[in-house]
Structures are given as C-alpha cells and as structure tokens.
Amino acid sequence: MATAAAVKGGVAPSNRAAACNIWALDQIWKARIAQEHRAYKKWPMDWGFMATDYKDLVKDEIRPLDRPKLEMPETLRLPPITPIEKYIKVDKSPPLPRSSAGYIGWRSGDKLYNLERYGGYARGKGGLIRQLKWPDEGVD
C-alpha cells in the first residue's frame, strides 16, 4: 500500500518519471506509428491472399471431374414435387372487424377458420409426477 509520502502529486512513483518525460512518450508514439505504417505497407505481400476469393486462388489447381452421370433406378427416384396449394386450401379472409378489441383472434372466432379441427376434447393430464403416482417426498 502506497503512503501519502510515496505518492506525490497523485502519480505513483513508477509512473511519475514516465509522466514527466514528454519527449520519451512522443518518441514511443512515433515508433508505434512507424511500425503500423511498415505493417500496412508489408501486409499485401504477407497476407494479401486473404483478401482474394478462394475460387480465384485455386482456379488453376482445380480441374473438373469427368464423371459420367449416373441414372437412378426408378425405385430410388423421387416423385415430382406437388404444389402445396393442392393439399392446403386457404379461403379469402373476411374483412377486418371495426372494433379495436376485435383485431386479436378475429379470424379464429369464425367457425369456418377454426383451428380446432377435431374438437375441444384434448385436456391436460397433469404433471408427470402425478401420472406416475410418485409421492411428494421423493421429488424436490
């Protein structure tokens, strides 16, 4: 712990000399800027390949593969893609209700657009602990 005598003017003893020597700090700053400038000039030679596209770098090394196209057996071929409109029919929506409260759930309120296709018979069966009939003492 530094005492008040060791700290003079709010600067710790190790930093006091560095803070007073402005010429040395300026020389350090100039050296850093010069190093950055040298690195900037040297970067394209050392790391310029990273800025080019990978395909441009290896275009001479990659040769196309001359493989004949294999025909799939009829049993392994996929059927043609059927448009989704064949399976799902979406009717035109009715006009929006006029009330501000009617905007939420306005489409599902109509029986034609009801999302419950199979009725409202599905109910929760409680938690897993209740279904397994475990005692309350065995569960945290």
C-alpha positions as protocol buffer text, in pm:
chain_id: "A"
residue {
  index: 1
  type: MET
  ca { x: 0 y: 0 z: 0 }
}
residue {
  index: 2
  type: ALA
  ca { x: 143 y: 335 z: -104 }
}
residue {
  index: 3
  type: THR
  ca { x: 168 y: 602 z: 161 }
}
residue {
  index: 4
  type: ALA
  ca { x: 100 y: 970 z: 110 }
}
residue {
  index: 5
  type: ALA
  ca { x: 474 y: 1040 z: 111 }
}
residue {
  index: 6
  type: ALA
  ca { x: 536 y: 785 z: -166 }
}
residue {
  index: 7
  type: VAL
  ca { x: 262 y: 929 z: -386 }
}
residue {
  index: 8
  type: LYS
  ca { x: 342 y: 1283 z: -485 }
}
residue {
  index: 9
  type: GLY
  ca { x: 101 y: 1487 z: -690 }
}
residue {
  index: 10
  type: GLY
  ca { x: -138 y: 1193 z: -747 }
}
residue {
  index: 11
  type: VAL
  ca { x: 110 y: 997 z: -959 }
}
residue {
  index: 12
  type: ALA
  ca { x: 256 y: 668 z: -839 }
}
residue {
  index: 13
  type: PRO
  ca { x: 638 y: 661 z: -808 }
}
residue {
  index: 14
  type: SER
  ca { x: 684 y: 422 z: -1101 }
}
residue {
  index: 15
  type: ASN
  ca { x: 474 y: 635 z: -1338 }
}
residue {
  index: 16
  type: ARG
  ca { x: 595 y: 975 z: -1220 }
}
residue {
  index: 17
  type: ALA
  ca { x: 911 y: 973 z: -1433 }
}
residue {
  index: 18
  type: ALA
  ca { x: 725 y: 850 z: -1739 }
}
residue {
  index: 19
  type: ALA
  ca { x: 456 y: 1114 z: -1698 }
}
residue {
  index: 20
  type: CYS
  ca { x: 716 y: 1391 z: -1674 }
}
residue {
  index: 21
  type: ASN
  ca { x: 922 y: 1280 z: -1976 }
}
residue {
  index: 22
  type: ILE
  ca { x: 704 y: 1405 z: -2261 }
}
residue {
  index: 23
  type: TRP
  ca { x: 986 y: 1375 z: -2515 }
}
residue {
  index: 24
  type: ALA
  ca { x: 1022 y: 1000 z: -2446 }
}
residue {
  index: 25
  type: LEU
  ca { x: 646 y: 947 z: -2473 }
}
residue {
  index: 26
  type: ASP
  ca { x: 648 y: 1129 z: -2807 }
}
residue {
  index: 27
  type: GLN
  ca { x: 931 y: 909 z: -2934 }
}
residue {
  index: 28
  type: ILE
  ca { x: 742 y: 595 z: -2828 }
}
residue {
  index: 29
  type: TRP
  ca { x: 432 y: 721 z: -3007 }
}
residue {
  index: 30
  type: LYS
  ca { x: 632 y: 796 z: -3325 }
}
residue {
  index: 31
  type: ALA
  ca { x: 785 y: 446 z: -3313 }
}
residue {
  index: 32
  type: ARG
  ca { x: 439 y: 288 z: -3284 }
}
residue {
  index: 33
  type: ILE
  ca { x: 307 y: 489 z: -3578 }
}
residue {
  index: 34
  type: ALA
  ca { x: 613 y: 398 z: -3787 }
}
residue {
  index: 35
  type: GLN
  ca { x: 566 y: 29 z: -3704 }
}
residue {
  index: 36
  type: GLU
  ca { x: 199 y: 46 z: -3805 }
}
residue {
  index: 37
  type: HIS
  ca { x: 294 y: 216 z: -4131 }
}
residue {
  index: 38
  type: ARG
  ca { x: 554 y: -54 z: -4209 }
}
residue {
  index: 39
  type: ALA
  ca { x: 299 y: -326 z: -4130 }
}
residue {
  index: 40
  type: TYR
  ca { x: 44 y: -153 z: -4354 }
}
residue {
  index: 41
  type: LYS
  ca { x: 289 y: -147 z: -4645 }
}
residue {
  index: 42
  type: LYS
  ca { x: 400 y: -509 z: -4589 }
}
residue {
  index: 43
  type: TRP
  ca { x: 52 y: -658 z: -4537 }
}
residue {
  index: 44
  type: PRO
  ca { x: -41 y: -716 z: -4905 }
}
residue {
  index: 45
  type: MET
  ca { x: 275 y: -922 z: -4961 }
}
residue {
  index: 46
  type: ASP
  ca { x: 228 y: -1135 z: -4649 }
}
residue {
  index: 47
  type: TRP
  ca { x: -149 y: -1157 z: -4609 }
}
residue {
  index: 48
  type: GLY
  ca { x: -296 y: -1025 z: -4935 }
}
residue {
  index: 49
  type: PHE
  ca { x: -414 y: -1373 z: -5030 }
}
residue {
  index: 50
  type: MET
  ca { x: -676 y: -1348 z: -4756 }
}
residue {
  index: 51
  type: ALA
  ca { x: -845 y: -1061 z: -4938 }
}
residue {
  index: 52
  type: THR
  ca { x: -888 y: -1257 z: -5263 }
}
residue {
  index: 53
  type: ASP
  ca { x: -1166 y: -1503 z: -5330 }
}
residue {
  index: 54
  type: TYR
  ca { x: -1083 y: -1869 z: -5267 }
}
residue {
  index: 55
  type: LYS
  ca { x: -1200 y: -1973 z: -5612 }
}
residue {
  index: 56
  type: ASP
  ca { x: -963 y: -1723 z: -5772 }
}
residue {
  index: 57
  type: LEU
  ca { x: -672 y: -1863 z: -5571 }
}
residue {
  index: 58
  type: VAL
  ca { x: -728 y: -2226 z: -5667 }
}
residue {
  index: 59
  type: LYS
  ca { x: -874 y: -2188 z: -6017 }
}
residue {
  index: 60
  type: ASP
  ca { x: -558 y: -2331 z: -6175 }
}
residue {
  index: 61
  type: GLU
  ca { x: -537 y: -2621 z: -5930 }
}
residue {
  index: 62
  type: ILE
  ca { x: -894 y: -2744 z: -5959 }
}
residue {
  index: 63
  type: ARG
  ca { x: -976 y: -2946 z: -6264 }
}
residue {
  index: 64
  type: PRO
  ca { x: -1327 y: -3059 z: -6342 }
}
residue {
  index: 65
  type: LEU
  ca { x: -1408 y: -3421 z: -6273 }
}
residue {
  index: 66
  type: ASP
  ca { x: -1502 y: -3615 z: -6582 }
}
residue {
  index: 67
  type: ARG
  ca { x: -1756 y: -3850 z: -6434 }
}
residue {
  index: 68
  type: PRO
  ca { x: -2047 y: -3987 z: -6629 }
}
residue {
  index: 69
  type: LYS
  ca { x: -2388 y: -3900 z: -6488 }
}
residue {
  index: 70
  type: LEU
  ca { x: -2546 y: -4200 z: -6323 }
}
residue {
  index: 71
  type: GLU
  ca { x: -2911 y: -4268 z: -6382 }
}
residue {
  index: 72
  type: MET
  ca { x: -3103 y: -4355 z: -6070 }
}
residue {
  index: 73
  type: PRO
  ca { x: -3318 y: -4667 z: -6075 }
}
residue {
  index: 74
  type: GLU
  ca { x: -3688 y: -4597 z: -6093 }
}
residue {
  index: 75
  type: THR
  ca { x: -3741 y: -4725 z: -5739 }
}
residue {
  index: 76
  type: LEU
  ca { x: -3498 y: -4468 z: -5595 }
}
residue {
  index: 77
  type: ARG
  ca { x: -3622 y: -4162 z: -5788 }
}
residue {
  index: 78
  type: LEU
  ca { x: -3821 y: -3902 z: -5605 }
}
residue {
  index: 79
  type: PRO
  ca { x: -4168 y: -3822 z: -5730 }
}
residue {
  index: 80
  type: PRO
  ca { x: -4219 y: -3479 z: -5885 }
}
residue {
  index: 81
  type: ILE
  ca { x: -4288 y: -3201 z: -5637 }
}
residue {
  index: 82
  type: THR
  ca { x: -4657 y: -3134 z: -5591 }
}
residue {
  index: 83
  type: PRO
  ca { x: -4755 y: -2773 z: -5521 }
}
residue {
  index: 84
  type: ILE
  ca { x: -4869 y: -2708 z: -5166 }
}
residue {
  index: 85
  type: GLU
  ca { x: -5191 y: -2550 z: -5294 }
}
residue {
  index: 86
  type: LYS
  ca { x: -5312 y: -2897 z: -5388 }
}
residue {
  index: 87
  type: TYR
  ca { x: -5317 y: -3006 z: -5024 }
}
residue {
  index: 88
  type: ILE
  ca { x: -5389 y: -2686 z: -4832 }
}
residue {
  index: 89
  type: LYS
  ca { x: -5678 y: -2460 z: -4925 }
}
residue {
  index: 90
  type: VAL
  ca { x: -5684 y: -2114 z: -4769 }
}
residue {
  index: 91
  type: ASP
  ca { x: -6002 y: -1918 z: -4821 }
}
residue {
  index: 92
  type: LYS
  ca { x: -6009 y: -1544 z: -4850 }
}
residue {
  index: 93
  type: SER
  ca { x: -6019 y: -1371 z: -4515 }
}
residue {
  index: 94
  type: PRO
  ca { x: -6332 y: -1180 z: -4417 }
}
residue {
  index: 95
  type: PRO
  ca { x: -6298 y: -804 z: -4373 }
}
residue {
  index: 96
  type: LEU
  ca { x: -6139 y: -682 z: -4051 }
}
residue {
  index: 97
  type: PRO
  ca { x: -6376 y: -601 z: -3765 }
}
residue {
  index: 98
  type: ARG
  ca { x: -6426 y: -237 z: -3684 }
}
residue {
  index: 99
  type: SER
  ca { x: -6357 y: -252 z: -3309 }
}
residue {
  index: 100
  type: SER
  ca { x: -6002 y: -224 z: -3180 }
}
residue {
  index: 101
  type: ALA
  ca { x: -6056 y: -523 z: -2948 }
}
residue {
  index: 102
  type: GLY
  ca { x: -6163 y: -741 z: -3239 }
}
residue {
  index: 103
  type: TYR
  ca { x: -5823 y: -744 z: -3407 }
}
residue {
  index: 104
  type: ILE
  ca { x: -5690 y: -1018 z: -3178 }
}
residue {
  index: 105
  type: GLY
  ca { x: -5830 y: -1356 z: -3274 }
}
residue {
  index: 106
  type: TRP
  ca { x: -6067 y: -1216 z: -3533 }
}
residue {
  index: 107
  type: ARG
  ca { x: -6010 y: -1500 z: -3777 }
}
residue {
  index: 108
  type: SER
  ca { x: -6020 y: -1791 z: -3535 }
}
residue {
  index: 109
  type: GLY
  ca { x: -6353 y: -1675 z: -3391 }
}
residue {
  index: 110
  type: ASP
  ca { x: -6532 y: -1776 z: -3709 }
}
residue {
  index: 111
  type: LYS
  ca { x: -6622 y: -2148 z: -3732 }
}
residue {
  index: 112
  type: LEU
  ca { x: -6500 y: -2161 z: -4091 }
}
residue {
  index: 113
  type: TYR
  ca { x: -6149 y: -2066 z: -3981 }
}
residue {
  index: 114
  type: ASN
  ca { x: -6142 y: -2263 z: -3657 }
}
residue {
  index: 115
  type: LEU
  ca { x: -5804 y: -2415 z: -3576 }
}
residue {
  index: 116
  type: GLU
  ca { x: -5951 y: -2693 z: -3360 }
}
residue {
  index: 117
  type: ARG
  ca { x: -6040 y: -2942 z: -3632 }
}
residue {
  index: 118
  type: TYR
  ca { x: -6105 y: -3237 z: -3403 }
}
residue {
  index: 119
  type: GLY
  ca { x: -6293 y: -3075 z: -3119 }
}
residue {
  index: 120
  type: GLY
  ca { x: -6200 y: -2947 z: -2779 }
}
residue {
  index: 121
  type: TYR
  ca { x: -6169 y: -3284 z: -2612 }
}
residue {
  index: 122
  type: ALA
  ca { x: -5794 y: -3266 z: -2556 }
}
residue {
  index: 123
  type: ARG
  ca { x: -5724 y: -3186 z: -2191 }
}
residue {
  index: 124
  type: GLY
  ca { x: -5410 y: -3177 z: -1987 }
}
residue {
  index: 125
  type: LYS
  ca { x: -5337 y: -3490 z: -1786 }
}
residue {
  index: 126
  type: GLY
  ca { x: -5145 y: -3318 z: -1509 }
}
residue {
  index: 127
  type: GLY
  ca { x: -4777 y: -3343 z: -1448 }
}
residue {
  index: 128
  type: LEU
  ca { x: -4552 y: -3643 z: -1497 }
}
residue {
  index: 129
  type: ILE
  ca { x: -4520 y: -3689 z: -1122 }
}
residue {
  index: 130
  type: ARG
  ca { x: -4895 y: -3715 z: -1085 }
}
residue {
  index: 131
  type: GLN
  ca { x: -4924 y: -3961 z: -1374 }
}
residue {
  index: 132
  type: LEU
  ca { x: -4654 y: -4186 z: -1226 }
}
residue {
  index: 133
  type: LYS
  ca { x: -4814 y: -4154 z: -881 }
}
residue {
  index: 134
  type: TRP
  ca { x: -4487 y: -4066 z: -713 }
}
residue {
  index: 135
  type: PRO
  ca { x: -4503 y: -3943 z: -352 }
}
residue {
  index: 136
  type: ASP
  ca { x: -4437 y: -3575 z: -293 }
}
residue {
  index: 137
  type: GLU
  ca { x: -4149 y: -3656 z: -57 }
}
residue {
  index: 138
  type: GLY
  ca { x: -3948 y: -3820 z: -338 }
}
residue {
  index: 139
  type: VAL
  ca { x: -3943 y: -3512 z: -559 }
}
residue {
  index: 140
  type: ASP
  ca { x: -3763 y: -3184 z: -491 }
}
